[in-house]
Amino acid sequence: MAKVENVDVNKVKVSIEVSKEDFAAALQEAYVKSKGNFAVQGFRKGKVPKSVVENYYGEGIFFEDAFEIVFPDSYQKAVEELELVPVSRPDIDIDKIGKEDGIVYNATIFIKPDVELGEYKDVKAEKAVAKVDESGVQDEINRMSEQNVRWVDVERAAADKDKVVIDYSGSVDGELFDGGTAENQTLELGSGSFIPGFEEQVIGLDIGKERDITVSFPKEYQAEHLAGKEAVFHIKLHEVKEKEMPEVDDEFAQDVSEFDTLEEYKADILKNITEAAQKQADQETKTNVIKAVTETAKIDLPEVMIENQIDNQIQQMEYSMMYQGIKLPDYLKMMGTTMEALRADYKEPAESMVISQLVVEAIQKAEKIEASDEQVEAELVKRAEQYKKELDEYKKQVEGDELSYIKDNLGYDNTVAFLVENAELKVAKKKPAKKAAAKKDEPKKENNEEK
C-alpha cells in the first residue's frame, strides 16, 4: 500500500507500507545470509537459532538488513502503482518498523516534470547546408601515406623527423636515477615523446658518436622527485632512418583500399566526406528545430535532473580519457582547472539537453508517435551484425527493458523527424562581402579619358 503527498514543485513524499508477513520473510532471509557471523556460547558458529541471536543481540539485530531486502521491490511497486517517474534517488525516512507492525517508511523524491507545450508545428528554423571541403581528399591520402611509410637506413647525421636508435643514461646532480637509462631505444625526432628539449639536441649527431645533453623536467612531471630538476643525459647514436613516402598512384590505391585506380579511390573519399558533411548538416538542422520548439515550452525543471546529466557527461568523458590512458584528476591538473569549474562549464549544455529531451518526449506522447515494427527489426539486425551474433540469439538478449529502450530511442528519432518535416526551414543568407575601401591617394577616373 502506498500514498503520495506533494512537498514542493516536482517533489513528492511517497508513504509505503510493508506488511508484517513480508517483513517476517525478510527477517528470515537476513538471518540466513548472516547467521555464520554469530557466535553464542553453547552453539557452533553458524548454527545459532534466529531466536537465540535476537535474544542475545537484541530484537532489532536483523531489522536494517531486512529493510534493505524489502526496499527495492516495495519502492518500485509503489512508484509504478502511483504512476510516478522518479528523477532522483529517494531520501528514506522510516516511520515505523517492528515484527508486529511491519514497516512504514517515506521516500522523498523529485519526479519527472510536466511539460506545457507551446507551438511545435510550423516553427521557423535555419536549415544547415552541407559544407564539403574537397581538401579533405588530399588530407585522407596524406594520412594513409603516413600509415604506409617505409623507414630506410641512412648514413648521415640525425635530422628532424628521422627515426633514431640510441642508448641513454640520465643523471641529476651526478647521480643516475631510476628509469633514466635505456639501450637501443627507438625515438622519432620531433614527436615530442621525450622531455622537452631532449629530441632537439639529438639532431646533428653522427652515427656512432656520443653527446651529453642538458634538459629540465617539467614542474608538473609525474615523478615528483624529478619535477622541475635539471638533468644530464649521456646519449650514443646507433642508427638513423629517414621516412620514405609511398608513391601515390594506382598501386597505392590498391594497397590501401578496395579500388583498382587512384581516381576511384579519390572519388570514394569525396563521397564519404560529402555524406559526413550532409549528416552533420542534418544534425544541425534538427538541433535548430528542437531549439525553436523548446523556446515556447514551459517546464519547472528540477535541479537534480541537470546535475544527473552533468554526471553522465563527465562519466562519458572519463571513459573516453581512460582509453587514452588518462585519469580525470590528472587531466584536471594538466588543464589547471577543478571538478567544480568543469561541472560549471557543463551546466548550460546539460540543462539544454534535458529540456530538449523532455519537450520531444512530450510531443511524442501528444502525437502518439512510435517506432514501427520494421524499424525495430532493422535496428535489431544492425545491432546483431555489430555484435557478431545471430539475430535470433541477439533478440533473446534484448527482451524486456533493453528492447523498450531501443523502441523509445527510435520513437524519439521519429518525433524529431516529424518536427523537422513540419518546420518552416530557411537557409541563412550569406552576408555580402565588404567592398574594399578606395585608396585616398588614388585619383578618380573621368568618364572621358584621353587615349
BELLINBEL-V955511 format. One record per residue. PSI is psi in whole degrees, -180 to 180 (none if undefined). NEAR is the number of other C-alpha atoms within 12 Angstrom. D_FIRST is the distance of its C-alpha to the first C-alpha in whole Angstrom. Layout:
BEGIN
psi=[PSI:PSI]
near=[NEAR:NEAR]
d_first=[D_FIRST:D_FIRST]
END
This chain:
BEGIN
psi=[137:151:156:147:131:133:-42:-175:120:24:127:159:120:121:126:134:137:123:158:-28:-45:-37:-39:-41:-39:-37:-41:-42:-40:-40:-47:-40:-30:5:-25:-11:-9:138:121:134:132:-9:145:147:130:-6:11:125:151:-44:-35:-43:-44:-39:-37:-42:-11:146:-31:12:-33:2:-47:-47:-37:-39:-42:-29:-44:-20:-53:-50:-41:-39:-47:-42:-39:-47:-31:-42:-40:0:47:150:95:144:11:163:144:141:112:137:118:121:-45:140:128:161:-33:-29:-14:-143:138:119:159:139:110:125:157:141:161:128:155:151:125:104:143:-149:130:2:146:25:149:131:157:133:121:144:135:129:109:118:104:-13:-17:-25:-48:-35:-42:-40:-40:-40:-44:-32:-42:-35:-16:25:157:144:118:132:136:151:77:177:153:140:164:142:-4:161:126:157:122:158:146:152:128:144:148:125:36:-2:129:143:154:136:2:9:137:154:146:45:127:134:129:116:131:-1:-18:21:-31:180:141:131:-17:-55:-38:-32:-8:-28:134:-11:136:157:134:-8:162:158:146:132:149:130:165:130:143:151:-27:26:143:-35:103:-30:-11:-13:126:0:153:136:152:126:128:122:150:130:126:-43:151:128:137:157:129:110:145:154:126:95:-167:-38:-39:-45:-41:-34:-36:-3:-175:5:155:-26:158:-37:-40:-41:-44:-40:-38:-39:-45:-40:-45:-40:-42:-44:-42:-40:-39:-39:-41:-41:-42:-41:-39:-40:-45:-44:-42:-41:-46:-41:-42:-38:-42:-24:-24:0:157:129:134:96:121:135:-32:-30:-36:-44:-39:-41:-39:-43:-44:-43:-41:-36:-43:-42:-42:-42:-44:-44:-31:-38:-20:4:22:132:145:-45:-37:-39:-46:-41:-43:-37:-3:38:-179:167:-38:-43:-38:-43:-37:-38:-33:-16:-50:-50:-32:-44:-44:-40:-43:-44:-44:-45:-47:-41:-46:-41:-39:-39:-40:-42:-43:-38:-2:48:129:172:139:159:-37:-39:-43:-44:-44:-39:-40:-39:-45:-44:-38:-42:-40:-40:6:51:155:145:-47:-39:-42:-39:-37:-32:-24:18:155:-133:-41:-38:-39:-39:-43:-44:-41:-43:-43:-39:-39:-47:-40:-36:-42:-41:-40:-43:-41:-43:-32:7:157:100:138:140:132:135:140:136:133:143:141:136:141:136:140:144:137:-33:6:114:146:142:138:154:-39:82:149:137:none]
near=[22:27:25:25:21:18:15:15:19:28:30:29:31:38:31:36:32:37:25:22:18:25:33:28:23:31:35:28:22:26:32:22:18:23:27:19:16:25:20:22:13:11:16:14:16:21:21:25:23:31:20:22:29:21:15:17:17:13:19:22:25:34:31:21:23:32:39:21:25:33:30:19:19:30:37:22:22:28:31:18:18:22:16:30:24:29:26:24:18:26:19:21:20:24:17:22:27:29:25:15:18:27:35:31:33:29:36:31:34:31:33:32:31:23:27:24:27:21:23:34:27:19:25:27:30:26:26:25:22:20:18:21:20:20:16:23:25:20:17:26:31:21:17:23:23:19:18:20:19:17:21:17:20:20:19:22:25:35:28:24:22:33:34:41:29:34:28:31:29:32:27:24:14:13:16:19:21:14:13:25:21:21:18:19:23:23:35:29:31:23:19:15:16:25:33:24:24:31:32:26:27:43:29:21:30:24:27:20:22:22:25:22:27:26:27:24:28:21:17:20:19:15:16:12:17:27:18:19:23:25:30:29:36:29:35:29:34:30:32:37:30:26:24:19:20:23:20:26:21:20:18:28:28:19:21:26:22:17:20:19:20:25:21:20:29:32:23:24:29:24:19:20:25:23:18:19:22:21:19:20:22:24:23:22:32:33:27:29:39:42:31:30:36:35:23:21:25:20:27:25:31:27:26:27:31:29:26:23:28:30:22:20:24:26:17:15:22:21:16:16:18:16:12:12:12:17:18:25:18:20:22:21:17:17:14:13:17:17:20:15:14:23:26:19:17:24:26:18:18:27:29:24:27:35:36:34:33:31:40:42:34:31:35:29:20:17:20:16:25:28:26:18:15:13:20:25:21:19:25:31:22:19:23:21:17:13:15:14:17:17:21:17:17:23:25:16:18:22:16:12:12:16:23:16:17:28:28:25:25:28:29:30:27:28:34:37:27:25:37:35:21:21:27:21:24:18:17:13:10:8:7:6:6:7:7:6:8:9:8:7:7:8:8:11:8:7:7:7:7:6:4]
d_first=[0:4:7:11:14:17:20:23:24:22:20:16:14:10:8:6:5:8:9:13:14:12:14:17:18:17:20:22:22:23:26:27:27:29:31:34:34:35:38:39:42:43:40:41:39:36:36:35:32:29:29:32:31:28:31:34:31:29:25:23:26:23:20:21:21:18:16:18:17:13:13:15:12:9:10:12:9:7:11:12:9:10:14:15:18:18:22:22:20:17:19:17:16:15:15:14:15:17:18:17:14:12:11:10:11:12:13:16:17:20:19:22:24:25:29:31:34:38:40:40:43:46:46:49:49:52:52:53:56:57:60:61:64:66:67:64:66:68:66:64:68:68:65:66:69:68:66:69:72:74:75:79:81:84:86:86:84:81:80:76:74:76:74:76:75:76:76:75:75:73:74:73:76:78:75:73:69:67:66:69:71:71:74:74:71:71:70:71:72:71:67:66:65:67:67:68:72:72:73:75:78:78:79:83:83:85:85:86:86:84:83:81:78:76:73:70:67:64:63:59:60:58:60:60:63:65:63:66:69:72:73:76:76:79:78:80:80:81:80:80:78:78:76:77:75:75:77:75:76:75:75:73:71:71:70:67:65:66:68:72:73:73:72:70:68:68:67:64:63:64:61:59:59:59:56:54:55:54:51:51:52:49:47:48:48:44:44:46:44:41:42:43:40:38:41:39:36:34:31:29:29:27:30:27:28:32:31:29:32:35:33:34:37:38:37:39:42:42:41:44:46:46:47:50:50:49:47:45:46:50:49:48:51:53:52:53:49:46:42:42:44:43:40:41:43:40:38:40:40:36:35:37:36:32:33:35:32:30:33:34:30:30:33:32:29:31:34:32:34:33:35:37:37:41:40:37:40:42:40:39:43:44:41:42:46:45:43:46:44:44:42:40:39:38:36:34:34:32:29:26:25:29:30:27:29:32:32:30:33:35:34:34:38:38:37:39:42:41:42:45:46:45:47:50:52:55:57:58:62:64:65:69:71:73:76:78:80:84:86:88:91:91:94:93:94:97:96:100:101:104:104]
END
